[in-house]
Every structure is written in C-alpha cells, then in structure tokens.
Amino acid sequence: MRKSRFTESQIVAILREGEAGVSIDELTRKHKISRATYFNWRGKYGGVSVSELKRMKELEAENAKLKRMYAELALENTAIKDVLSRKL
C-alpha cells in the first residue's frame, strides 16, 4: 500500500479547516488533493482529534502484539498436546 504524503495529524488539521468553513474546492487546491481523497479522509477521520488518533494507534499496536503472543502460545500448546498424544 502506498504511503500517504500527509501524516494523520495533518489530515485531521485539513479536515478541521473544512469544518471551520473553508470551501472544499479551496481546500483541495491548497493542499493538492482530490475531492475523493477529502471525502475518504472525512469518512475515516471525521470527528477524531489528534489525541484520539494517537490513542487508537497505540491500541492497534498493543492489539497486534497480543495477537502475536496468542498465536505463539496456541502453536506451543498444540505442539505439547501432539507430543503428549504420541507418548500415550
């Protein structure tokens, strides 16, 4: 997936400009983005503050870490059960 030219905090700032009353045409020209990009961002980041966005990223990272830990433990558990079943 292609990396965006804008960070998430910059995207939130652009959306805040739009909420403040700046026209969409002016925003898209100023930041050199398409109308579709603006509306996609608004759908994804609309109503989110920068602090909420950072917290969401932290939670996603923690969730990914926990999923990896669970996968490792499940694999280990399966291996142990396999070994025990062979001994009986």
MDAnalysis code that builds the backbone (N, CA, C; Angstrom):
import MDAnalysis as mda
import numpy as np

u = mda.Universe.empty(264, n_residues=88, atom_resindex=np.repeat(np.arange(88), 3), trajectory=True)
u.add_TopologyAttr("name", ["N", "CA", "C"] * 88)
u.add_TopologyAttr("resid", np.arange(1, 89))
u.add_TopologyAttr("resname", ["MET", "ARG", "LYS", "SER", "ARG", "PHE", "THR", "GLU", "SER", "GLN", "ILE", "VAL", "ALA", "ILE", "LEU", "ARG", "GLU", "GLY", "GLU", "ALA", "GLY", "VAL", "SER", "ILE", "ASP", "GLU", "LEU", "THR", "ARG", "LYS", "HIS", "LYS", "ILE", "SER", "ARG", "ALA", "THR", "TYR", "PHE", "ASN", "TRP", "ARG", "GLY", "LYS", "TYR", "GLY", "GLY", "VAL", "SER", "VAL", "SER", "GLU", "LEU", "LYS", "ARG", "MET", "LYS", "GLU", "LEU", "GLU", "ALA", "GLU", "ASN", "ALA", "LYS", "LEU", "LYS", "ARG", "MET", "TYR", "ALA", "GLU", "LEU", "ALA", "LEU", "GLU", "ASN", "THR", "ALA", "ILE", "LYS", "ASP", "VAL", "LEU", "SER", "ARG", "LYS", "LEU"])
u.atoms.positions = np.array([
    [0.830, -1.177, 0.000],
    [0.000, 0.000, 0.000],
    [0.884, 1.252, 0.000],
    [0.501, 2.231, -0.763],
    [1.282, 3.453, -0.912],
    [1.190, 4.300, 0.347],
    [2.313, 4.863, 0.745],
    [2.349, 5.738, 1.919],
    [1.829, 7.115, 1.529],
    [0.990, 7.683, 2.371],
    [0.413, 8.987, 2.108],
    [1.454, 10.092, 2.252],
    [1.250, 11.170, 1.536],
    [2.121, 12.332, 1.672],
    [1.861, 13.052, 2.987],
    [0.708, 12.803, 3.563],
    [0.283, 13.510, 4.765],
    [0.253, 12.564, 5.960],
    [0.670, 13.075, 7.106],
    [0.532, 12.301, 8.332],
    [-0.923, 12.379, 8.789],
    [-1.273, 11.519, 9.705],
    [-2.655, 11.519, 10.164],
    [-3.010, 12.813, 10.883],
    [-2.060, 13.386, 11.593],
    [-2.337, 14.663, 12.264],
    [-2.542, 15.789, 11.245],
    [-1.811, 15.743, 10.126],
    [-2.014, 16.735, 9.072],
    [-3.390, 16.557, 8.432],
    [-3.797, 15.307, 8.253],
    [-5.112, 15.031, 7.672],
    [-6.203, 15.588, 8.572],
    [-6.068, 15.367, 9.878],
    [-7.057, 15.885, 10.826],
    [-7.086, 17.412, 10.765],
    [-5.923, 18.053, 10.630],
    [-5.864, 19.518, 10.532],
    [-6.572, 20.008, 9.274],
    [-6.385, 19.312, 8.167],
    [-7.059, 19.685, 6.916],
    [-8.567, 19.554, 7.073],
    [-9.004, 18.483, 7.703],
    [-10.442, 18.292, 7.918],
    [-11.007, 19.360, 8.843],
    [-10.235, 19.784, 9.813],
    [-10.685, 20.856, 10.723],
    [-10.879, 22.165, 9.949],
    [-9.996, 22.416, 8.971],
    [-10.164, 23.604, 8.124],
    [-11.501, 23.532, 7.397],
    [-11.823, 22.353, 6.898],
    [-13.095, 22.182, 6.209],
    [-14.278, 22.391, 7.129],
    [-14.153, 21.926, 8.377],
    [-15.227, 22.118, 9.352],
    [-15.358, 23.590, 9.741],
    [-14.261, 24.339, 9.637],
    [-14.270, 25.753, 10.001],
    [-14.955, 26.617, 8.949],
    [-15.262, 26.036, 7.798],
    [-15.994, 26.784, 6.792],
    [-15.257, 27.049, 5.505],
    [-14.034, 26.605, 5.384],
    [-13.296, 26.779, 4.133],
    [-13.929, 25.856, 3.096],
    [-14.128, 26.354, 1.888],
    [-14.783, 25.541, 0.863],
    [-13.912, 24.346, 0.473],
    [-14.575, 23.290, 0.058],
    [-13.872, 22.067, -0.305],
    [-12.982, 22.301, -1.517],
    [-13.470, 23.075, -2.479],
    [-12.650, 23.364, -3.667],
    [-11.366, 24.094, -3.286],
    [-11.472, 25.039, -2.368],
    [-10.300, 25.789, -1.941],
    [-9.319, 24.885, -1.178],
    [-9.858, 24.018, -0.328],
    [-9.004, 23.084, 0.425],
    [-8.263, 22.138, -0.502],
    [-8.982, 21.587, -1.462],
    [-8.350, 20.618, -2.358],
    [-7.274, 21.280, -3.215],
    [-7.498, 22.508, -3.623],
    [-6.483, 23.224, -4.390],
    [-5.271, 23.561, -3.525],
    [-5.535, 24.049, -2.322],
    [-4.464, 24.472, -1.423],
    [-3.550, 23.308, -1.046],
    [-4.139, 22.151, -0.760],
    [-3.350, 21.008, -0.300],
    [-3.046, 20.003, -1.408],
    [-3.503, 20.313, -2.621],
    [-3.249, 19.473, -3.797],
    [-3.720, 18.031, -3.590],
    [-4.989, 17.915, -3.209],
    [-5.631, 16.604, -3.071],
    [-6.907, 16.613, -3.886],
    [-7.424, 15.444, -4.183],
    [-8.667, 15.372, -4.942],
    [-9.860, 15.458, -3.999],
    [-11.021, 15.750, -4.574],
    [-12.246, 15.784, -3.767],
    [-12.519, 14.407, -3.173],
    [-12.252, 13.365, -3.942],
    [-12.482, 11.998, -3.456],
    [-11.608, 11.706, -2.242],
    [-10.354, 12.154, -2.295],
    [-9.456, 11.966, -1.155],
    [-9.999, 12.677, 0.067],
    [-10.462, 13.910, -0.124],
    [-11.016, 14.669, 1.002],
    [-12.186, 13.916, 1.632],
    [-13.092, 13.415, 0.814],
    [-14.269, 12.736, 1.349],
    [-13.912, 11.372, 1.950],
    [-12.913, 10.701, 1.392],
    [-12.438, 9.453, 2.014],
    [-11.862, 9.730, 3.393],
    [-11.043, 10.774, 3.483],
    [-10.473, 11.153, 4.773],
    [-11.571, 11.525, 5.760],
    [-12.548, 12.275, 5.279],
    [-13.631, 12.704, 6.166],
    [-14.405, 11.502, 6.687],
    [-14.574, 10.493, 5.848],
    [-15.240, 9.281, 6.286],
    [-14.422, 8.501, 7.303],
    [-13.110, 8.517, 7.136],
    [-12.239, 7.747, 8.016],
    [-11.872, 8.493, 9.284],
    [-11.553, 9.789, 9.167],
    [-11.040, 10.555, 10.296],
    [-11.992, 11.629, 10.803],
    [-13.191, 11.715, 10.244],
    [-14.122, 12.766, 10.645],
    [-14.491, 12.677, 12.118],
    [-14.391, 13.788, 12.825],
    [-14.755, 13.849, 14.229],
    [-13.711, 13.290, 15.183],
    [-12.518, 12.979, 14.685],
    [-11.460, 12.411, 15.526],
    [-10.420, 13.496, 15.809],
    [-10.016, 13.597, 17.070],
    [-8.960, 14.551, 17.411],
    [-7.607, 13.854, 17.291],
    [-6.550, 14.633, 17.325],
    [-5.199, 14.086, 17.185],
    [-4.878, 13.160, 18.356],
    [-5.285, 13.542, 19.559],
    [-5.001, 12.703, 20.730],
    [-5.752, 11.367, 20.640],
    [-6.997, 11.400, 20.162],
    [-7.747, 10.155, 19.978],
    [-7.089, 9.281, 18.920],
    [-6.564, 9.913, 17.898],
    [-5.899, 9.191, 16.820],
    [-4.642, 8.503, 17.338],
    [-3.860, 9.198, 18.164],
    [-2.655, 8.595, 18.743],
    [-3.028, 7.425, 19.641],
    [-4.071, 7.596, 20.453],
    [-4.516, 6.529, 21.351],
    [-4.984, 5.321, 20.543],
    [-5.681, 5.565, 19.448],
    [-6.153, 4.477, 18.597],
    [-4.967, 3.705, 18.006],
    [-3.929, 4.413, 17.576],
    [-2.734, 3.751, 17.034],
    [-2.039, 2.916, 18.103],
    [-1.965, 3.455, 19.328],
    [-1.366, 2.700, 20.427],
    [-2.147, 1.421, 20.699],
    [-3.466, 1.530, 20.694],
    [-4.300, 0.353, 20.936],
    [-4.158, -0.676, 19.819],
    [-4.051, -0.211, 18.581],
    [-3.858, -1.132, 17.460],
    [-2.524, -1.864, 17.581],
    [-1.491, -1.135, 17.983],
    [-0.172, -1.766, 18.153],
    [-0.213, -2.786, 19.283],
    [-0.867, -2.435, 20.388],
    [-0.980, -3.367, 21.512],
    [-1.789, -4.601, 21.113],
    [-2.848, -4.382, 20.353],
    [-3.679, -5.489, 19.887],
    [-2.888, -6.432, 18.989],
    [-2.072, -5.886, 18.098],
    [-1.244, -6.713, 17.220],
    [-0.243, -7.529, 18.029],
    [0.333, -6.906, 19.047],
    [1.289, -7.603, 19.910],
    [0.604, -8.763, 20.636],
    [-0.576, -8.513, 21.163],
    [-1.319, -9.559, 21.873],
    [-1.725, -10.699, 20.937],
    [-2.080, -10.370, 19.709],
    [-2.431, -11.411, 18.737],
    [-1.229, -12.296, 18.433],
    [-0.052, -11.674, 18.289],
    [1.162, -12.459, 18.049],
    [1.455, -13.368, 19.240],
    [1.317, -12.826, 20.450],
    [1.560, -13.626, 21.648],
    [0.597, -14.813, 21.710],
    [-0.674, -14.568, 21.402],
    [-1.662, -15.640, 21.418],
    [-1.323, -16.707, 20.381],
    [-0.921, -16.285, 19.193],
    [-0.593, -17.242, 18.140],
    [0.583, -18.122, 18.555],
    [1.585, -17.515, 19.172],
    [2.739, -18.289, 19.627],
    [2.336, -19.291, 20.705],
    [1.517, -18.856, 21.663],
    [1.076, -19.747, 22.729],
    [0.182, -20.867, 22.205],
    [-0.683, -20.549, 21.259],
    [-1.557, -21.570, 20.683],
    [-0.728, -22.612, 19.938],
    [0.287, -22.180, 19.198],
    [1.167, -23.100, 18.482],
    [1.927, -23.988, 19.459],
    [2.436, -23.380, 20.523],
    [3.152, -24.130, 21.547],
    [2.234, -25.146, 22.225],
    [1.017, -24.739, 22.519],
    [0.039, -25.627, 23.149],
    [-0.284, -26.813, 22.238],
    [-0.455, -26.570, 20.965],
    [-0.731, -27.630, 20.002],
    [0.435, -28.611, 19.935],
    [1.653, -28.084, 19.941],
    [2.841, -28.940, 19.890],
    [2.923, -29.819, 21.137],
    [2.639, -29.247, 22.281],
    [2.676, -30.016, 23.534],
    [1.614, -31.113, 23.513],
    [0.434, -30.804, 23.076],
    [-0.637, -31.809, 23.008],
    [-0.267, -32.913, 22.038],
    [0.371, -32.558, 20.929],
    [0.801, -33.547, 19.944],
    [1.826, -34.505, 20.542],
    [2.795, -33.955, 21.263],
    [3.827, -34.777, 21.896],
    [3.202, -35.695, 22.944],
    [2.298, -35.169, 23.723],
    [1.653, -35.976, 24.787],
    [0.799, -37.102, 24.200],
    [0.131, -36.809, 23.085],
    [-0.716, -37.845, 22.483],
    [0.129, -38.991, 21.886],
    [1.326, -38.684, 21.436],
    [2.212, -39.729, 20.893],
    [2.742, -40.635, 21.994],
    [2.963, -40.057, 23.179],
    [3.516, -40.855, 24.287],
    [2.495, -41.836, 24.834],
    [1.219, -41.527, 24.730],
    [0.186, -42.428, 25.250],
    [-0.138, -43.467, 24.252],
])
